[in-house]
Amino acid sequence: MTANLYALFASRFPADKTACCIETHYGQYYTWGDIERASARIANLLSSLDLPSGARIAVQVEKSAEALILYLATLRAGFVYLPLNTAYRAAEIEYFIGDAEPAVFVCSPQNFGWIAQIAFKAGTRHLFTLDEGEGGNGRRNSGSLLARAMHHPDQFETVEKQADDLAVILYTSGTTGRSKGAMLSHGNIGSNAQVLQQYWHWQADDVLLHALPLFHIHGLLVAANGALLNGSKMIFLPKFDAAKVCRQLPRSTVFMGVPTYYVRLLTHNGFDRDTCRNIRLFVSGSAPLLADTFAEFIARTGHTILERYGMSETAMLTSNPYAGERRGGTVGLPLPGVSLRLMTTDSNGDDVACGTDDIGDIQVKGPNVFHGYWHMPEKTAEEFTADGYFKTGDVGKLDRDGYLAIVGRSKDLIISGGYNVYPKEIESVIDEIDGVLESAVIGIPHVDFGEAVTAVIVKRPEAKLTTADVIALMKAAIANFKVPKHVFFAEELPRNTMGKVQKNVLRERYGT
Ligand code: AMP
């Protein structure tokens, strides 16, 4: 039997293929039959290009139903899908093209000029454009990809794939050093999607409100794959917009977002229990959900957000339970099939026991764990232990019941005067202070201590907090070596598109 992900999705849609699969913000409807025919045309086009097996199809386009169809067509034709963040500009695209050597690049028409120069210089054989779709002005999807695909048949026999064959390369966001291409196979992605379908109790009549970008693991492999695997309808929003989300929530049963989405919903006028009356499940991930947001969401809507944890290299690793207790400040329990352990950061590398409050490096193994970094065998070897565990680069602790709390990235660990300081622990204490909206703790070079614990704080608008207040309160709450040596107040924290705080930016800003 083929392990091609596309075949797995196709098997989940009812045989008559008339059920709506995607409804766009512009009121276009795509049944599974439409998607099958459109993806067949694109798969035929890609196959006609005489590409070697394993060829990469790099895609940097705005979100649209057609962009998702292109992903499906790539899988169907047996090539490797390589989505790129729409924010990337020339220097970044040059790096990705040089590194991944895609045979095909699909871009937005407005970027064609500069991308063509980079792509052709690098030897990319085919460059197509794909527009974001009908923008309410009567203009249908355009671009050379669809124009060319229209001349190909709407039937295509999905290419046979083994579980270990590559399906997708996801470039990590690369906050330190160069971004690395995580190679995920059909087996990695398919197994994870099936586990999540069971774990999150996907139901026959579920409707997913899809507001995430399609170039990231969250929007593509967790959200879109979840709905596809369940044969469910998705309502596609081009991007997150609190007012539009509130309008569509009553028609939906599942919503997935990064923590910032939930923060913004809570500040949106009119977002209440009634808006969420038909929602079965709210999922959060990709960055830590603040305890305040978790609690405020329950108070406002009666819904407990389910937080999960994963990364481009491994897909999803842990999740709070669907039916059991969802614990705020934790990312839940290892998913079925995932073996997860915490190892002490010292050279002994011992296992850290549950419920000890001890912190350790998170290591994982499972059918979802990737096949390595593209073109980086040494880096890949470094990131796996001798017994086959992947070193996630995250540090965490396990409570008595085995719930995992993420303490931060190991590279964000601060070593001050020889002591290890975990930023998350300090941030949690600062966030408890009256008048603090949120905070980020970083280490900056210090002559005596090596690194000085430094806090960057966003105050609530009405708060009159001073540096001296913060330091006095911290001294009363935690050991002296953890108390920030510097406190800065900022209007907001720098975040990337997935809502992650960019600590590298803060280190640059406050470190000199
Ligand atoms: P990405 O590959 O862009 O999805 O980034 C993965 C990283 O995001 C992980 O290694 C974690 O550091 C972080 N992350 C993902 N989910 C969570 C979560 N629920 N809480 C805290 N950090 C998270």
Residues whose N, C-alpha, C, O or C-beta is under 5 A from the ligand:
A	BS01	AMP	S173 I217 S284 G285 S286 A287 P288 R308 Y309 G310 M311 S312 V331 T392 D394 I406
